[in-house]
């Protein structure tokens, strides 16, 4: 599936095509035999986020009422997968910290904590499967797909597409100002969410002007990864603070938290530096750049 508008493809036709391909992809992931693995849950969550990003950009064409219902359904469906994803991320984040602080963290000393996190992940998996038996995920997504398929996107135009991206860019700038004012988990997570929307929306324009947007898209993706790692480390810290017994003793717990916070400072510093460069232009100037870059393609 090409997650971008094709050459000379009208915007409305392209969005309909991509929506259908994403829905097909989601159904395949749900129905797959491996649909209960961590990698498949991750892929399914990414697909849901792409659908939400497209919904947001098409909102002026479909109207608020038509937007809110499928958006709420997609968000609720993603949250059903959230616990399973989060428990898996805690293990990966602990491994990442171990690799970054090898002189200070010993693998054998962290093995008990890792085993506890693996057990917690297994419990989350069993809980997810039990809830899945009570109510079929495939049936749930079928209702979402039906809503998306009924959306009237014939009025969706290129100017609407570009204006939607410009508004997302503006929201990123607002989120960046908040993070500068108070560098906390809440605002970091909020900026990450907005950056991911911008990244998914701009990728629709990858075929424009021989890839004029590609460098900016790549940097947005890097910013999203940095903020994502910060969010994952924050979640690990909060888990260890609530359950210090995971690391067997409080001294070891506090030591791991101190190293995690040190890594978070580095991540936030790099994220803010990159975001300042990406969002330096005003929304008006960014919109003009979008129009200029997309001008040689008729969507």
N, C-alpha and C positions, 0 to 999 in steps of 0.2 A: 504494500500500500504506500502510495506517495502522499506524505503528509505535507502537501504544498499545492498551490494552485498551478495548473499547467499553463503552458504558453497559449495565449489567446482563449483561455477558458473563462467564461463569465463567472463572476464571483458567486452568484447564487447557485449555479450548477456545481462549482467546485466544492462549496460548503456542504451541499446535499451529498455529493459523492464521498467526501471525507467522513461525514457523519455516519453514513451507511457502512463504510469500511471499518470505522472504529467500533460500531455496534457489533459487526460480524466478528471482529477481533475479540471483543469482550465475551461474546457467546462461546467462541472457541476455547478461550481460557477457562471459562466456567465449566464447560463440558469435558475438558481434557482429563485424562486419567491422572495427570500430574498436577491437576488444578489445586491440590492442597499443599503444594510445596511453597517454600518461601519465595523462590524466583518467580513463580506464577502469580502469587499474590502481589508481588512488586510490579509485575508487568500489567496486571489488571488495574492496580491503583493508578499507574501512569496513563492507561487508556481512559480511565474515568476523568482524570484531570484534563486531558486533551479535550474531551467532550465538554467539560465545564468551561474551558477557555473559549471554545468556539461558541457556546451558548452566550457567553458574555459579550462577545464581539458582535453577535447577531441580534442582540437585544433590541436595538432601535427598529429593526425590521419586523420582529415577531411580537413586540409589545411586552410590557411588564408581566401581565398575567400569564402569557404563554411561556415566558422565561422562568418565572419563579417555581412553577410546579416541577418541571424536569430537573431544574437546578437543585431543588431541595431533595428530590429523590436520589440524584447522583451523589450528593453530599452524604446522605444517610447511608447509602450503599457503601461508600468509601469508609465510613466510620465503622461499619461492621467488620471491615478488614483491618482496622487500625490497631486493635489489640494484638493481633497475630503479627503484624508488621513490626510493632514497637518491641515486642519481646525478642524478635529475631535481631533487631537493630542493636539492642543492648549487648548481645554477644559480640557482634561485629565491632562495635565501638570499643569494647574492652580490649579486643584483639588489636585494634588500631592504636590505642594508647600504649599497649605493651610494645608494639613495634617502634613507636616514636620515643619511648623512654626506656630503652633496653638497659642502659646502665643502672637505672633506678628501680625498675620493676622486673621481678624474676618470674619466669613462666610457671615454675613449680609452685611458687607461693600464691599465684593467682588461679591455679587449677581448681581449688575448692570453690572460689567465687564463680568461675566459668561453669562448673558443674551445676551450681545452684541456678544460674541464669538459664542453662539448658533445660533443667527440670521445670522452671517457670514457663519457658517457651512451650514445652510439651503440654503443660496444663492449659495454656492459651489455645494451643492447637486442638486439644480434645474438646474444650469449651466451644470453639468455633464450629467443629464438626457436629457437636450435639445441637447447637442452634440451627445449623444448616439442615439437620434432619427434621427439625420442627417446621421449618418453612423453607421451601426450595429456593436457593439463590437464583436458579435459572428462571423460575417463575417471576421472582422479583424484578430481575433485569428485563424480562419480557415486557413488563408494564412500563418501564423506563423507555425501552426502545420504541414502544408504541407511541408514547408521548413525543419523542424526538422525531419519529417518522411523520407525524401529523403536523409538524411545524410548517407554516407557510413562509418559505424563504424566497419567494419570487421577487420580493421587493428589495432584497439585499443587493447592494451595489458596491462598486469599488470605493467611492467616497466614504460609505459607511464603514467599510473595512478599515480604511486608513484612519478615520476618526476614532474608531474603537481602540486601535493600537495607541493612538496619541493619548487617549484618556487613561489607558493602562499605564503608559509612561508617566503621566502626571501623578497618578496614584503612587507610583514607585518613588517619585521625588518627595511626596508627602511622607511616605514611610521612612525614607532616608533621613529626613529632617527630624522625625521622632526618634530614630535610633541614635542620631548624633546628640540629641538633647538628653536621652536616657538610654545608655547602652545596656539594655536588659533583654532577657529571653523573650518576653512578650513582643517587643518591637522588632527583634531579630527575626522571629518566626513570621511576623506580619509582613516584613519586607521580603522575606523569602517567598511567601505565598504570592505576592504581587509580581515579583521577578519571574516566577515560574509561569504565571499567566502571560506576561510580556514575551517570554521566551517561546512559549507554544504559539502565540498569535503571530509573532514576527516570522516564525518558521514557515508560515503560509506564503511568505513572499520570497522564498529562497531562490526562485527562478527569475527574479527581476534583475534586469540590467547586469547580466553576467555575474550575479552573486554579489552585488554591491552591499547587501545587508549581512552577508555571511560573517565577516569579522565581528560585527556588533552582536550577532546572535551567539557566536562562540563565546564571547566575553560574558554575555548574560548567563549562558550555561555554566561558566566557571564560577560566577558570582552565586548562582543558585546552589552549586555544589559546596562552596565555602560556608554559606549560611546553613545549608543542610547538615554539614558536619557539626557546626556549632549547636544546632538544635538537637542532634543526636547525643552529643556530649552532655548537654544540659539535662536531657532526659535521664542519662546514666547517673549524673550527679544527684538529681532529685530522688532517683530510686535508691541509691546508696544512703542518702540522708534519711529516708523513711525506713530503710531496712538495713542498718549497719551490720546485722548478723550475716549478710551475704558474704562479706569478706572475713568472717570468723572473729575478728576483733576490731575494736573501734580505732586503734592506732593505725592499722593498715587501711581502714576505710578512709580516715582523714588524710592519709598520705596520698591515696589514689585520687581523692577529691581535689587536693591541692595541685597535683599534676594536671588533672583535667581542667581546672580553672586556668592554669598557666597556658594550656593549649587553646582555651577559649579566647583568652586575651589576644593571642597571636592571630587566631582566625578572624576575630572582629576587627582587629587593626587592618588586616589585609582586605577584608570585605569592604570596610568603609573607604579605604583608599581606592579600590576598584570601582565602587559605586559612585564615588565623587566624580570619577572620570567618565563613567557611562551616562550619568544623569546631569551633566554640567549644563547642557542646553536647556533653554526654556521649552515648555510644551509647544509653543507656537513655532519656534525654530525647528524643533524636532519634527513637527507635523509638516513643515515645508520640505525638510529633507526626505521624509517618507514620500511625499507627493512627487518630488523630483526623481527619486529612485524607482518608484513604481510607474512613472509616466510612460515608459516605453512598452508597457504590457497592458493589454486589454483583458480584464478578468471577467 
